[in-house]
Amino acid sequence: GLYVVLILLTSQILHGMEGITRIYRATIFLVLACSPCLWEVYGMLWSETLFLVMVLAFILQWKRYIIAHDDCHLFLLALLVGLAFLTRIAGLSLLATGFALILFDGQINGLKKIKQLTLFSLVGILPLAINLYRNHLVTGTAAGVRQKALRSLGQNLVDSGWVLGTWLPFIGENGFAGAMVLLVLLILVIALLLFRVFQQQYYHKTSTAVLACFLVYAIFILGISSLSRFETLSSRLLSPMYLPLLLTIVYFVAALISKTKRIFKYLTIGAAILVLGFGLKHQYVLNAFNWEGIKDAGIPGY
């Protein structure tokens, strides 16, 4: 059921993104339906099953909020963040994303911006604060005993690159190559978001929230895993940025195709179709490999 909700919410986001046609939407649905990352999350029934839905709902609610910048839609946006906090501590990334989106919104000025930032922060963090206080009363610690990280930022970046190799074609098991792909995408997203901050006529687009969710979560997970002891970054831990990453890539491809002319346009389309074909084959191979491991013995741990 949640998997279907995830696809429906993705459809709504794609419908609101500029330059995304029915062909792009159909392509994304095909990728989502065969995604090893999502199959793993929803097959194991981890907490990410709900958190991923909340990330998409957050993007759609931000789009509703910016139409009138009213307190009612802002409260609902903050409430989603609060519920995400109760699902995973990674809700902090949504709080930071929403705070930044409001802070750099040029249509809100002065006192109103301060009030809305305060309302958003208080409502968004309240469920977490209550939960941490309860933990302190019960266990004596707010969030358990945290030890210093064993892996550096560079090592975590390579681990993330290895995960990207399971999500995207051509990277394979080369963690360094995947890390470079991730860094290039992050730099492009930062550049585009900075452009939209200074050119506010492009700021209030659905893709702005998509790009921000991808950027902030990537920074969050790389940062926190480099400060606090974590398990090795896996597809599960990185899954909240899977859909924003996928939508970001589709957005860049659509923009590139729309801006190229004549022969270069057809070459770009041909390259995109080729990558899609290899990507679907890559997903099939991974799914077949995973099925070989579970068809007789079942899912490990169940």
N, C-alpha and C positions, 0 to 999 in steps of 0.2 A: 503494500500500500504506500509506504513512504517513498519507495523507488518511483512509483507512478507520480506522486506529488512532486518529487524532485524534477522529473522530466517536464511536467506541466509548468512548474515555476520557471524552468530554464526557457521554455517556449515563450512565456510572457516577457522575460528579459530580452530575448532575441528579437521579439516583436518591437520592443522599444528602442533597440540599438540602431543607429543610423547606418545605412548601407547594407543591412542584412536582409537578403531576399529569402524567398521560400526554399531555394536550392541550398543556401547556407543552413537554414534551419533543419531541413531534411538530413543534411550531412551530419550535423551535430547530433541529432536524434539517433542516427545509425551508430555513431561513435559511442554515445552514452549507453545504448542498449547492449553493446558488446564490451564495455569497459572493464578490464580486469580489476582496476582500482575500485570501482563502485561495486562490482560483484563481490569482492572480498569484504568490503565494509558492510554491505547489506546482507551478505551470507552469514557473517559472523555476528550480526546484530550488535555491533559496538555502539558506543554513545555517539559516534560520528554520524550514525544514520539520521539522527535528529538534528545534530549541529549543522550538517551540510544544508539541510532544508532551511534552517534559520538564517544561514548566510545568504541564500537566495531571497528569502522573504525580506531580509534587511535591505537588500538592493532595491527591491520593488517598493518597499515602504519609503525609502529615501526619495525615490522618484515622485511618490505621492506628496511627500512633505514639501518638496521644493516648488510645487505649483503655487502654494499660497503662504508657505512658511508659517503655518499656524501651530499653536500649542498642542492641539488635539493630535495631529499627525506626528508631531515631535514626540509626544508622550508615548504613542504606539511604537515609534522607532526605538525609544529608550527601553520600553517594556520588552521588546524583542531582544535587546542586548542583555537585559537582566535575566531573561529566560535562558539565553545562550550561556551566561555565566553559570547558571545552575546545572547546565548540561556538561560543560567543560570549562576549565579555567582559561582556555583559549578564547573565551568570550571577551577577554581583555583586548584582543585584536579588533573586534567589532566596536568596542568602546572607543579605542584610539582612532579607528577609521571614521566613525560618526563625528567625533570631536573635530578631527581635521577637516572633514567635509563642511561642517558648519562654520568653523573658524575662517576658512578661506573663501567662503561664499560672499561675493561682492554685493549681493542684493540685500544683505542684512547689515545694518550699520549700528554702531554705538551701543546704547543701552539695551536694545532688543537682542543684540548678539550675546551680550553678557548674560542676560536673563535666560536665553535659550540654551546657552552652553551650560549654565548652572543647572537648569531643569533636566537637561539630557544626562549630565554627569551624575546627579543625585539619584534619579530614577534608575539609571542604568546600573549603577554600582550598588544600590541598596540591597538587592537579593544576595549578592556576594558578601557584603559586609555582615548581614544577618547570619549567613552560613558560616563565615569565618569566626564570628563571635561565639556561635554555638559550638564549633569545633574547639575553641579555646576553653570553653566551660567544661566540655566533656573530656578532652585529651590533654589540655594544658598547652597546646600549640595551635596556631591558627590554621596552618596548612601542612602539618607534619614536619619532621626534621629534614631539612634540605642540605645536601652535601655539595661540595664544590665540583664543578664539571670536570670530567676526565678528558673530554675531547675538545679540541680548539675550534675556533670559527672556521679555519681552513678545512679541517677534517669533516666538520658538519656540512660544509658547502659541497665537498666531494661526495659525502653520503647522499645529499639531496640530488646531486647530479646523477648518481647511480639510480635513484628512484625515477628521475626523469627519463632514464633509459628504458624503464619498464612502461612508461606512459607514452613516449613518443618514439617514432621509428628512427633508424639510422644512428642513434647514439649507442645502442648496445649496452655492454657492461663497462664502458669507459666512463668512470665517475668524473674524471677531470674534464672530458668533453662535455658531459652533461652540466657540470658546474659552470663552464664557460657559456653554454647556451642560457642557463638561468641568469647569469650575470648580465649578459647582453639584453635579455628581456627586461630585467629590472631597470637597467639604464635607460632603455627606450621608454618604459612606463614612467619613470621619474621625469624624463625630459618632456613627455607629452602632458603630464599632470602640471608641471611648472608652466608650460605654455598656456594651459587652460586657466590657471590661476591668474596669470597676467592678461589673458584675453578672455574676459568673463563671458563674452557672447557664446563661447564654446563650452562653458563650465557645466551648465545644467543639462547634461546628457546622461542617459543611463550608463553609457560606457565609462563615464567618470567614476561612478561608484564601483563598477566592475574592476577597473584598473586599480583603484584604491584598495579594494579588498585583497586583491592579489599581492600588491606591494606590501601592505602592512602586515599581512599574515606571514609572508616570506621573511620579513625583517624580524617579526616577533618570534617565530619558531627557531630561526637561526641564532637569534640573540639569547633567548632563554636557555636553549640547549647548550650554549657555550658558557653560560654562567652557572647553571644548576645541573647536577648529575641527571642524565637522561639515558634512556635506552637509545641505541643507535637509530638515527632518523630513518623511519620506514615509510612505506606507502600509506600506512594508516595515519601516522602522525602528520604527514604532509597533505592528506586527502582534503582538508578544508580549503586548500588553494588549488585543487585540481580543476574544479569547474571555472573559477575566475581565470585560471591560466588558460584553459581551453577557449573560453570566450574572448580572452585577450588576443590569442593567436588568430582566431577567426576574424576579429575586428581588424587586426593589422593586415591580414591577407585580403579582406574585402576592400580596405582602403587602398592597398597597393594595386589591386586589379582595377579599381575605379579611376586611379590616377595615371595608369599607363595607357599608351595609345597604340593603335594598329598592331603591328607584328609583336611588339613587346607585351601587349595585353594578352594575346593568344598564347605566347610563351609562358607568361605568368600563370594563366589558367591551366595550361598543360602541366606545369610543374606542380601546381596545387593538387590537381587530380592524381598525379603520380605519387605525391606524398601521402594523399588520402588512401590510395590503394595499398601502399606499403604499410601504412598505419593500421588498416583493417586486417591485413595479413599478420602483422605483428601481434595484434590483439588475439587473433585466432590461435596463433602458435602458443601464446601464453595461457589462454583459456584451455586449450587442449592439454598442455602440460599439467596445469592445475587439476584438471579433471582426472588425469591418470593417477594422481596422488590421492584423490578422495572417492573415486567411484566404487572402490571395494572397501576401504577402511573408514570412509566417512571424513567429515571435517575434523582436523585435530582439535582435541579439547572438548568435543561434543560426544 
